[in-house]
Structure formats: C-alpha cells, structure tokens
Amino acid sequence: MQAYCVKCRTKREMKDAKAITMKNAKPATQGTCPVCGTKMFRIGKS
C-alpha cells in the first residue's frame, strides 16, 4: 500500500503495514518508510 512520506516528500510503498484504529475510532494503516524509516499513516479502510 502506498502512503505519503513527510520526510522524503514523496509517495512510497509502506513497509510493515498493519491495520490500526485511531483514537476517534476511524480505521487507518500504519507502516514505515523503506528509505528513511519514518512512520507513515494512511487514513481510511485498508
């Protein structure tokens, strides 16, 4: 799944992506950037 990396300023394929639920009960996907290692989020159903 692709997500926007804030540090690299590009869309990249997420590494170790997993489905989570945010505090406001909305679904999201969380992973890490394969280049810089920053946390990435994609809000919405995964």
MOHU-V131379 format. One record per pair of residues at least 12 apart in sequence whose C-alpha atoms are under 8 Angstrom apart, sorted by the first residue. I is the first residue (numbers start at 1). J is the second residue. D is the distance in whole Angstrom. If there is no record, write none. Layout:
I/J/D + I/J/D
//
This chain:
1/13/6 + 1/14/6 + 1/17/8 + 2/14/6 + 3/40/7 + 3/41/7 + 3/42/6 + 4/40/7 + 4/41/8 + 4/42/8 + 5/33/7 + 5/38/7 + 5/39/8 + 5/40/6 + 6/40/8 + 7/36/8 + 7/38/7 + 8/36/7 + 12/33/7 + 12/34/8 + 13/33/7 + 13/34/8 + 14/31/6 + 14/32/6 + 14/33/6 + 14/34/7 + 14/40/7 + 15/31/6 + 15/32/5 + 15/33/6 + 15/34/6 + 16/31/5 + 16/32/6 + 17/29/6 + 17/30/5 + 17/31/4 + 17/32/7 + 18/30/6 + 18/31/6 + 19/46/6 + 26/43/8 + 26/44/7 + 27/43/7 + 27/44/5 + 27/45/6 + 27/46/8 + 28/41/7 + 28/42/6 + 28/43/4 + 28/44/5 + 28/45/6 + 28/46/7 + 29/41/6 + 29/42/5 + 29/43/6 + 29/44/7 + 29/45/8 + 29/46/6 + 30/42/7
//
